[in-house]
Amino acid sequence: MRAFLLLLVCFIQFSLRAQNDSLVYGKDFRFAEGIYLTYEQFRTNKPIPKSSIISTYESSRLDFLKMVTSYNSINYRDSSGAEQQVAGDRIWGYSENGAAYIYVHNDFNRITVVGTLCHFTAYETRYVYTGSPVPYGSPYGTPVQQLVQLVLDTETGRVLTFEADVMAKLLERDPALHKEFVSLSKKKKKQSIFIYLRKYNERHPLKFPKG
């Protein structure tokens, strides 16, 4: 019994330390401004800061990072002070003016709903057959841009299409919400995916490490 109580106390202390070492995303949370080379930098809120980016633009500009990331490559100084270069399409995203952006479908897209399940939209190029011949090796058909709904699953880092079947799979982590959702008709599921995205995020808030 004594050993059990000791184990319980240790578990409680560990849980409290874990809570104190993390920040829950909310209205008072602020993304550190900079460039995310990787998804891990986004999840730890530790981008390459604006002060480390080498550019002819003034870093005080409100659109500094938007301008910098529009180029083919970005130069910056790493933690040792050495100059590095990364291709613009190789970075994960960036944060500027309180908003986070993710690079998907050859563009930076603002994450409009931030949570354990993040929502955003992006233009996807699809090819429509018109009957006209195309050169050998070219994409099939005429390119057409279409706005698509996407979800970033912060537990895995995967970007998924935001649709009912995907939401049902994600909700398996919360049996109660999953049971509610799968009991809906097909039409109602399609209409309710935003509602259940919000419900899931409220029950499972997104957390970032402190400091």
N, C-alpha and C positions, 0 to 999 in steps of 0.2 A: 504493500500500500504506500509506504514511504517513497519507494522508488518511482511509483506511478505519479505521486504528487510532485516529485522533483522534476520528472519528465514533463508534466503539465505546465509547471512554472517556466521551464526552459522554453517550451513551445510558445507560451504567451509572450515572454520577453522577446523571442525571435520575431513574432508577428508584429509586436509594437514597433520594433526597430525597422522592420520592412515597411510599415505604414509611414513612419517618420522619415524614411529615406526616399519617399516618392511623393509626387505632386499629381493630384487628379486634375485632368483637363477640365477647365471651366471658364467662366467669363473673365476671371482674374489671371488666367494663364497667359503667358506671352512666349511665343516662339522666338528663340534667339535668331537674329538675322544672319544669313550666310548661305553657303552652298553645301548641299548634301551630296557627297560623292557616293555614299552608300545608304541603304535603307537603315542600317544600324545608327548612322549619324542622325537620321530623322527621329528614330525611336528614343535616342538618348538626349535629343535636343542639343546636339553639339556639332553644328555645322562648321565648315571653314569660315571664320568670321570675315566680314567685309574688309577689315583692316589688313587682312593677309592677302587680299586679291590685288594683283598688279594690273592696273588699267590707267588709261589716259582720262577716264571719266572721274569726276569728283564723287567720292564714296558717300557724300552727304546728299546726293540726289535721291529723290524718293523712288525713282525707277532705276537706280544704279544696277541692281542685280538683274532686272529684266533686260537691260541693255547688254550687260556683260554676257549673259547666257544666250544671247541671240547670235553670238559669233561661233565660228567653227571650233575654236579652242579657247581655253581659259588658263591664264598663268596665275600662280599663287605661291606663297611661301609656306612651307610645312613647319612643323613644330621646332625643327632644328634651324630654321632660317634659310634652308636651301630652296631655290626656285624650282617649281614643278609645273608641268603643263598637262592638261587633261582635255580630251575632245569634248566639245559641248554636248554631244549626244551620248556621252558615257557617264554623265552625272545623273544621280537619282532625282534631284530636284533642288529647290531652294526655298528660303523663307524671307519675306520682305513685307514691311508695313503690317505686321501681325497676321499675315496669311501664309500658308504653306502651299507649295506648288510641286506637282509630280510630273516627271517626263514620261508621257505615254503617247503612242501614235505620232511620234516625231514632233511633239510640241509640249510646252509646259502648261499644265492645266491646274487651276486653283482647286484645292480640296474644299468644297463648300460646306460639307458636314463632317466635322472632326469628332471621332469617337473610336471605340474599339473596332467598329465597322465604319470606315470613312466613305463618304459618297462624293463623286465628282463626275463631270461629263467631259467628253473629248470627241474630237472629230476623227472619224475612222475613214480611210480611203477604201472604197469597195469598187469592184470593176463590173460594169454592166455591159452585156453583149449587145452590140448594135448591128451586127451583121457585116461590119466593115472588117477587112483583113487587117491583121496586126503583124509586125515584124516577128520573126522567129525569136523566141526567148523573152518576148515582152509579156507583161501581165495581160491576161485575157480580158478584152473588152475596154470600155471607156471608163476612166477613173471618175468616181462620184464621191464627194464627201458627205458623210452621214453622221449626225450627232448621236452618240451612244452613251448610255448610263452605265457607270462602272462603280465598283466597290473595292476598296482596299481593306483587306483583312489584316489587321495589325498583329494578329497572333501568329501569322505565317509570313506576312510580307507579300502575299500574292494579290494580284489585281484580277478581279473576276467581273464578268458581265452581271449587271444588277437586274436580275429577273427572278421570278417566283421559285423556280427549281433550285437556283443557287441559294436564295434566302432560306429555303426549307433545309438545305444541307447545313448552312451556317448555324441555324437555330437548334441543331441537334445538341449543341453544347449546353443549351438551356431546355431541359425536357418539358417544363411547363409551357414555355412560349412555343416550343416546337409542336406540342400537342394542340394548342390553340390554332396555330397557323395551318397545319395539315388538315384540320377539320373543316376549313373553309372551302367553298366551291372554287373552281378554277378561276372564275371571273373575280371573285372576292379576293383571292390570293394576289392576283395581279394589281388590284386596286389598293391593297393593304401593305405592300412591301415597305413603303416609307414609314408607315405606322410601326411595323415590327422592327425596322432598323432603329427607330427612336427608342422603342421599348427595350431592345437589347442593350443599347448604349446606356440607358438609364440604369439598368440592372447590373451592367458590367462596365463601369466607367474606365476610360482610357487613362493610364498612369504613366508619368515620366519620372525618371530619377531626379532627385534634387541635386543642385550644384553642377 
